[in-house]
């Protein structure tokens, strides 16, 4: 396909000095000027972000693993779908214990995925299609193979000893306290060489950085500089709430019951959500603000409520887009719950831009959490409508637009994810939501020419794939494509306010999007029964024109007095005065 050329742009050249290799932990490279787009608006307010697991999107060299050149080969697909930015899960050198979230070099590309030249070409080709690239920024921990940690564990007096969190154990060589890893068992591991324990919120192979050390701040801010100079447009910050721990090492409170790993349940009271996190976020924002083009920061902000999530906006000087896990994890179709949560977000005291999603690399795909086993395809369309017609920045997960299913391993010996090996069978790991992208009904779904992809292609790929769904006007894919186009072309959906209506309905979530030029009404039947409603009292219009409906409906204009929604039915309509 002929490459789409963008309009003539103004380019701004800026030259920055790399931090010394002492901080970056890699050999210094020759500096080159970076070309960044001029910005007339905060692009991220109108963008649709698409998460890509690089191992699973497209293999270009037949080794069974997706790569950078594979992503580049599918940029036209992403552009035509309506995607504005791609967030790519870690591509840094890594032992691969945690799918790349155990980083051994922050300023290089893992040879498994390609080269730095491949990455720079990807950024350039994406920009030609008005697609920005967002990097994953793994801020809480490194790999135990990172040069920083190798130095840190080498002796008690090494200059990088305090770059990580080391403590003496209790008498009898027990760990310093009862803190637990998110992935099971103690969060402390004994190092016999120096006779101390190091702390790891996640895997043993992922020691936590010590964010109370100013040198760590400088080094990690240098990582942002490195990638911004190579044209990236922002960062998704991993595990941000876990940066600080209680300096007094107090034990966490126990809760009733046990987890999938056999440990007593625990409240992460002294290892999560310390106020110093906000100071770090301000520093990171100042760093990215040095660059033109409105670089964006997203956070994995799995806060306990909207009030806590609101804090990471700061006073407009911290995070632009904190990922809203409250809405993602409702995990049931409930009109009252969604209405309440969306109202809370709309009225957040920071007046921050919401960022919504339903699936990512750490949780089962949404139809497997929200579906009823009978209407899953229709529910997929409902969730697509909820994601893409609400006021906020939507985030999609690769294959979401196809209705890809979570496909867990059938046997423990087939599990690749360590938490699945550790917690089987209660915890089967995250392989099921990371299976290869389903491009066609060809062998291995068109993902690879290898007969052995890194994860098996699910049987559902025969039906749920790009080639088949593109031809079906009623497919999940064409629902997403239609809604993405409406989001860009209808002023109320692009820029409008949001207001819940029909507030007492227990089964239907209805809301308005309003701008100076248009009003759009959205109604979502969150029940398995047909629903009849009247919105004439909430909407000052006599009729409305259907923009999208599922199941599809005949006729364009209809009265707002009498609306009928099929089970899990959807209506998106523009009001006619």
Residue pairs with C-beta under 8 A, 6 or more apart in sequence:
1 76
3 76
3 125
3 128
3 129
4 76
4 79
4 128
4 129
4 130
5 128
6 127
6 128
6 129
6 130
9 37
9 38
10 38
11 35
11 36
11 37
11 38
12 35
12 36
12 38
12 292
13 33
13 34
13 35
14 33
14 34
14 36
14 291
14 292
15 31
15 33
16 31
16 34
16 225
16 229
16 290
17 31
18 24
18 28
18 29
18 31
18 222
18 225
18 226
18 229
19 218
19 219
19 222
19 225
19 226
20 28
21 27
21 28
23 215
23 218
23 219
23 222
24 106
24 107
24 219
24 222
24 223
24 226
25 105
25 106
25 107
25 146
25 147
25 148
25 219
26 105
26 106
26 107
26 108
31 229
32 229
34 228
34 229
34 230
34 231
35 231
36 231
36 291
36 292
36 293
37 127
37 292
37 293
38 292
38 293
39 292
39 293
39 294
42 294
42 320
43 84
43 132
43 233
43 293
43 294
43 296
44 85
44 234
44 294
44 296
44 320
44 321
44 353
44 393
45 353
45 393
46 84
46 393
46 488
46 494
46 495
47 84
47 85
47 132
47 393
48 82
48 83
48 84
48 85
48 388
48 393
48 394
48 395
48 396
48 484
48 487
49 83
49 84
49 85
49 86
49 87
49 134
49 298
49 393
49 394
49 395
49 396
50 78
50 83
50 85
50 86
50 87
50 395
50 396
50 397
50 398
51 86
51 87
51 88
51 89
51 357
51 360
51 361
51 395
51 396
51 397
51 398
52 71
52 86
52 87
52 88
52 89
52 398
53 66
53 89
53 99
53 361
53 398
53 434
54 66
54 67
54 68
54 70
54 71
54 88
54 89
54 91
54 100
54 113
55 65
55 66
55 99
55 100
55 112
55 434
55 454
55 455
56 66
56 398
56 434
56 435
56 436
56 437
56 447
56 454
56 455
57 66
57 70
57 71
57 74
57 398
57 436
57 437
57 447
58 66
58 67
58 70
58 71
58 73
58 74
58 437
58 439
58 447
59 65
59 66
59 67
59 70
59 447
59 448
59 449
59 450
59 453
60 67
60 69
60 70
60 73
61 67
61 69
62 448
62 449
62 450
63 448
63 450
64 448
64 450
64 452
64 453
64 454
65 112
65 113
65 448
65 453
65 454
66 113
66 436
66 437
66 447
66 448
66 454
67 112
67 113
67 114
67 118
68 91
68 109
68 113
68 114
68 115
68 118
68 119
68 122
69 114
69 118
69 122
71 86
71 88
71 122
72 118
72 121
72 122
72 125
72 126
75 122
75 125
75 126
75 129
75 131
76 129
77 466
78 86
78 129
78 131
79 129
79 130
79 131
81 401
81 480
81 481
81 484
82 481
82 484
82 485
82 487
82 488
83 131
83 396
83 484
84 130
84 131
84 132
85 131
85 132
85 133
85 134
85 233
85 234
86 126
86 131
86 132
86 133
86 134
87 134
87 135
87 136
87 236
87 298
87 395
88 133
88 134
88 135
88 136
89 99
89 100
89 101
89 136
89 361
90 99
90 100
90 101
90 103
90 136
90 138
91 100
91 109
91 110
91 113
91 119
92 100
92 103
92 104
92 105
92 106
92 108
92 109
92 110
92 138
93 103
93 104
93 105
93 108
93 109
93 110
93 111
94 100
94 101
94 102
94 103
94 104
94 110
94 143
95 102
95 104
95 143
95 145
95 205
96 102
96 112
97 143
97 203
97 205
97 206
97 418
98 202
98 203
98 205
98 206
98 418
99 361
99 417
99 430
99 434
100 110
100 136
101 136
101 138
101 202
101 206
101 238
102 141
102 142
102 143
102 144
102 145
102 203
102 205
102 206
103 138
103 142
103 143
103 146
104 142
104 143
104 145
104 146
104 147
105 146
105 147
106 138
106 220
106 223
106 226
107 223
107 226
107 227
108 116
109 115
109 116
109 118
109 119
116 230
119 230
120 230
120 231
122 133
123 133
123 230
123 231
123 232
124 231
126 132
126 133
127 231
132 232
132 233
132 234
133 231
133 232
133 233
134 232
134 233
134 234
134 235
134 236
134 296
134 298
135 227
135 232
135 234
135 235
135 236
136 235
136 236
136 238
137 223
137 224
137 235
137 236
137 237
137 238
138 238
138 239
139 209
139 220
139 237
139 238
139 239
139 240
139 243
139 280
140 201
140 202
140 208
140 209
140 238
140 239
140 240
140 242
140 243
141 200
141 201
141 202
141 206
141 207
141 208
141 209
141 239
142 148
142 149
142 206
142 207
142 209
143 149
143 205
143 206
144 153
144 204
144 205
144 206
144 207
145 205
148 160
148 163
148 164
148 219
149 160
149 163
149 164
149 207
151 158
151 159
151 160
151 163
152 158
152 160
152 161
152 162
152 163
152 164
152 166
152 207
153 164
153 191
153 193
153 194
153 198
154 193
155 161
155 194
156 194
156 196
162 210
162 213
163 209
163 210
163 213
163 215
163 216
164 198
164 199
164 207
164 208
164 209
164 210
165 198
165 199
165 207
165 208
165 210
165 245
166 191
166 194
166 196
166 197
166 198
166 199
167 176
167 188
167 196
167 197
167 199
167 249
168 176
168 195
168 196
168 197
169 175
169 176
169 188
169 190
169 196
169 197
170 176
173 190
175 186
175 187
175 188
175 190
175 197
176 188
176 197
176 249
177 188
177 249
177 250
177 251
177 252
178 186
178 251
178 252
178 254
178 266
179 186
179 187
179 188
179 199
179 245
179 251
179 252
179 266
179 270
179 271
180 186
180 187
180 252
180 263
180 266
180 268
181 187
181 200
181 201
181 202
181 203
181 204
182 201
182 202
183 202
183 203
183 261
183 418
183 419
183 422
184 259
184 260
184 261
184 262
184 263
184 419
184 422
184 423
185 261
185 263
187 199
187 200
187 201
187 271
188 197
188 198
188 199
188 200
189 197
189 198
189 200
189 204
190 196
190 197
191 197
191 198
198 207
198 208
199 207
199 208
199 245
200 206
200 207
200 208
201 208
201 239
201 242
201 271
202 239
203 418
208 242
208 245
209 216
209 220
209 243
210 216
211 217
211 243
211 244
211 276
211 280
212 244
212 247
212 276
217 280
217 283
221 283
221 284
221 287
224 235
224 284
224 287
224 288
225 287
227 235
228 288
228 291
228 295
232 295
233 293
233 295
233 296
234 288
234 295
234 296
234 297
234 298
235 284
235 288
235 295
235 296
235 297
235 298
236 298
236 299
236 300
236 323
237 284
237 297
237 298
237 299
237 300
237 319
238 300
239 300
240 277
240 280
240 281
240 299
240 300
240 301
240 312
241 272
241 273
241 277
241 300
241 301
241 302
241 303
242 271
242 272
243 274
243 276
243 277
243 280
244 274
244 276
244 277
245 270
245 271
245 274
246 270
246 271
246 274
249 270
250 270
251 270
252 266
252 267
252 268
252 269
252 270
252 271
253 266
253 267
253 269
254 264
254 265
254 266
254 267
255 264
255 265
255 266
255 267
256 265
257 264
257 265
258 264
258 265
259 265
260 423
260 426
260 427
261 422
261 423
261 427
273 303
273 308
277 312
278 311
278 312
278 314
278 318
281 297
281 299
281 312
281 314
281 318
281 319
282 314
282 317
282 318
284 297
285 297
285 314
285 317
285 318
285 319
286 317
288 295
288 296
288 297
289 295
296 320
296 321
297 318
297 319
297 320
297 321
298 319
298 320
298 321
298 322
298 323
298 355
298 395
299 312
299 319
299 321
299 322
299 323
300 323
301 309
301 312
301 319
301 322
301 323
301 324
301 325
302 323
302 325
303 309
303 311
303 312
303 322
303 325
303 326
305 326
306 324
306 326
306 341
306 344
306 345
306 348
309 322
309 324
309 326
309 348
310 348
310 349
310 350
310 352
311 350
312 318
312 319
312 322
313 319
313 320
313 322
313 348
313 350
313 352
314 350
315 350
316 350
316 352
320 352
320 353
321 353
321 355
321 393
322 352
322 355
323 355
323 357
323 395
324 345
324 354
324 355
324 356
324 357
324 392
326 341
326 344
326 345
327 338
327 341
327 342
327 345
327 356
328 356
328 357
328 358
328 359
328 363
329 363
330 337
330 338
330 341
331 369
331 370
332 370
333 370
333 379
333 382
333 526
333 527
333 568
334 526
335 505
335 506
335 507
335 508
335 509
335 524
335 526
336 506
338 386
338 509
338 526
339 500
339 503
339 509
342 390
342 498
342 500
342 511
343 500
345 354
345 392
346 354
346 391
346 498
346 499
348 354
353 392
353 393
354 390
354 391
354 392
354 393
355 392
355 393
355 394
355 395
356 387
356 390
356 392
356 393
356 394
356 395
357 387
357 394
357 395
357 396
357 397
358 366
358 370
358 383
358 387
358 397
358 400
359 365
359 366
359 397
359 400
359 433
360 395
360 397
360 433
361 397
361 430
361 433
361 434
362 430
362 433
363 369
363 430
363 433
364 406
364 432
364 433
365 397
365 399
365 400
365 404
365 405
365 406
365 433
366 380
366 383
366 400
367 376
367 377
367 379
367 380
367 383
367 403
367 405
368 405
368 406
370 379
370 383
371 379
371 380
372 379
372 528
374 528
375 528
375 567
375 568
376 403
377 403
377 476
378 550
378 551
378 566
378 567
378 568
378 569
379 568
380 403
380 476
380 479
381 476
381 479
381 550
381 570
382 524
382 525
382 526
382 550
382 568
382 569
382 570
384 400
384 401
384 476
384 479
384 480
384 483
385 479
385 483
385 522
385 524
385 548
385 550
385 570
385 572
386 509
386 524
387 394
387 396
388 394
388 480
388 483
388 484
388 486
388 487
389 483
389 486
389 487
389 493
389 513
389 520
389 522
389 572
390 498
390 511
391 496
391 497
391 498
391 513
394 487
396 480
397 433
398 437
399 437
399 438
400 480
401 476
401 477
401 480
401 481
402 438
402 464
402 465
402 466
402 469
402 476
402 477
403 464
403 476
403 477
404 435
404 437
404 438
404 458
404 460
404 464
405 458
405 460
405 464
406 432
406 433
407 432
407 435
407 456
407 458
407 459
407 460
408 428
408 429
408 431
408 432
409 415
409 416
409 420
409 428
409 429
409 431
409 432
412 420
412 421
412 424
412 425
414 456
415 421
415 424
415 428
415 429
415 431
416 429
416 431
416 454
416 455
417 429
417 430
417 431
417 434
418 429
419 427
419 429
419 430
420 427
420 428
420 429
420 430
420 431
421 429
423 429
431 455
434 455
435 455
435 456
435 457
435 458
436 444
436 445
436 447
436 448
436 453
436 454
436 455
436 457
437 445
437 447
438 445
438 446
438 447
438 457
438 458
438 460
438 461
438 464
438 465
438 466
439 445
439 446
439 447
439 465
439 466
439 467
440 446
440 465
440 466
440 467
440 468
441 461
441 462
441 465
441 467
441 468
443 451
444 450
444 451
444 453
444 457
445 457
445 461
445 465
446 465
446 466
446 467
447 453
447 457
464 476
466 477
468 475
469 475
469 476
469 477
469 478
470 477
470 478
472 478
474 552
479 548
479 550
482 548
483 548
483 572
486 493
486 547
486 548
486 572
487 493
487 494
488 494
490 518
490 520
490 547
490 574
491 515
491 516
491 517
491 518
492 513
492 514
492 515
492 517
492 518
492 519
492 520
492 574
493 513
493 520
494 515
495 515
496 513
496 514
496 515
496 518
496 519
496 520
497 513
497 514
497 515
498 511
498 512
498 513
499 511
499 512
499 514
500 509
500 510
500 511
501 510
501 511
501 512
501 521
501 535
501 538
501 539
502 508
502 510
502 523
502 533
502 535
502 538
505 531
505 533
507 525
507 526
507 527
507 529
507 531
508 523
508 524
508 525
508 526
508 527
508 531
508 533
508 565
509 523
509 524
509 526
510 521
510 522
510 523
510 524
510 533
510 535
510 538
511 521
511 522
512 519
512 520
512 521
512 522
512 538
512 539
513 519
513 520
513 522
514 520
518 574
518 575
519 539
519 541
519 574
519 575
520 547
520 572
520 573
520 574
520 575
521 535
521 539
521 544
521 560
521 571
521 572
521 573
521 574
521 575
522 570
522 571
522 572
522 573
523 533
523 535
523 563
523 565
523 570
523 571
524 565
524 569
524 570
524 571
525 531
525 565
525 566
525 567
525 568
525 569
525 570
526 568
527 567
527 568
528 567
528 568
529 567
530 564
530 565
530 566
530 567
530 569
531 564
531 565
531 569
532 562
532 563
532 564
532 565
533 563
533 565
534 560
534 561
534 562
534 563
535 560
535 563
536 559
536 560
536 561
539 560
539 575
540 575
541 560
541 575
541 576
541 577
542 559
542 560
542 576
542 577
543 557
543 558
543 559
543 560
543 575
543 576
544 557
544 558
544 560
544 573
544 574
544 575
544 576
545 556
545 557
545 573
545 574
545 576
546 553
546 555
546 556
546 557
546 558
546 571
546 572
546 573
547 572
547 573
547 574
548 570
548 571
548 572
549 569
549 570
549 571
549 572
549 573
550 569
550 570
551 566
551 569
557 576
558 573
560 575
563 571
565 571
